[in-house]
Amino acid sequence: MNPDIESLERKIVRVETALIVLTIGAIAVADAWVGPERSLGPLYLVPVGYSALTHRGRTTLVVVLLCLALRQLFGPLEDTRDPWVFFLRDLGIAAVFVVTVGYLHRLGRQRKEFFALARDQRDELSQELKVAGEVQRRLLESNQGARVPLDFHAWADPLKAVGGDYYDLWSPEGGRAIVVVADVAGKGLPAALLMPALRIAVRSSVTRHEEPARIVEEVNQALYETTESSSFATLFFASLDTESGSLTYVNAGHLPGLLVDGSGEVRWLSGGGTPVGLVPEAPYESHTVRLGLDDLLVLYTDGIWEAENPAGEEFGRERLGRAVLGARNRPAGDVVSAIRAEWERFREGADPADDTTVVAVRRGSPPDPGGRGR
C-alpha cells in the first residue's frame, strides 16, 4: 500500500498547531506569574517563528497579533528605566525576529516543496507500478491462450501491484506440454523483478534439455550464479506427453501438486528438492505419473495453502482437496473458480498475506457444461 502523504501532512499540521497554541498559553501564564516588574515577552518569538515555519502567512499574522495582545495584557504595566535602553533592546529583538521569521519562512517553503516532491514521486512510482503490474498480468495471461491440447486455466492475484508468483504453459517440439508454477521469495517489486528472469531461464533450458531434472538443475545454477543469495524460488516443473498422458515432474521446494484421477482418488506430488537459486549444483529428481483423460492436476502457491481466517486457522491441504474434488468433473476454469470461492469464503474478509496463484490442467477438451465426465 502506498503511504498516504496528504494524511500524514494534515496530521503533522494539526500537531504543530496544538504545540504553538500550548506554547503561547504557557508563556502568557508564566508572564502573569512573574508580575508587572518583569516580562517574558521575547519568548513569544518561539511560537511566532515556528508558525512562520509551518503555517501560512495569514495564520502567522494572527499568531503575532495574539502574542502582542497577551504581552500587553500580562507584561509589565510601566517601565521606569532608561527608555533608550528599552528602545535598543526592542530594536534588537525586532531584528532577531525579522531574521528568524525570514529564515523560517524559507524553511517553510522548502518543507512544502519536500511534501510536493514526495507526492509527485509517490504518484509517479504508483503509476509505474500500475503499468508494471498490467504488463506482468498480460504476460501471465498470455499463457492461457497457448496452443496446447489441454484444458488449462489459471488465476493469479499479486498481494501488491506486482508479485513474484509465476506460471507458464507452452508446447515445445516433440508432443510435450510444459507446465510450470513458481513462487519467488519475497513480495512486491523485488520478487517481481526476479520473476521474468526465472521465466527466461526455464524456457531457455527447455530448448536444450528434455529431462525435467536436468532442466531444473540448470535453472538452479543459472539463478545461483546471477542473483543474490537471498534470491530464490520454489518451483514445480512438469513435462506432459499429451498423447500418452505420461507426466514427469520435479518439485523444487514447492508445495505438493494435487492430482485427482477419474475415480476421485487424490495424490499429492511432492518429491522434495531445494528451491532453485539457493544451493549451487543442487541435485533434483524426476518423478513420473500418468495423467488420464479424466484426471485433473492442480498446482498453486502458498498464498492459497497458508491463507488464514480471522481465527488464525490455515486453509491447508484438506480444504484445498475438498474444493478440487467438488469440481473435478467440471472444466479447468470452473475448478479454479471453485478453489477461489472456497478460499475467499474461508478467509471471511481477512486480507491475504501473500501472492496467490492457482493452475488447473486436464488433458484434452473440457468436460461438457452439464458437469458429466467423459
Summary of the structure (lengths in Angstrom):
residues: 374
radius of gyration: 33.8
end to end distance: 46.1
largest distance: 111.5
contacts: 1177
relative contact order: 0.09
helix: 51%
strand: 18%
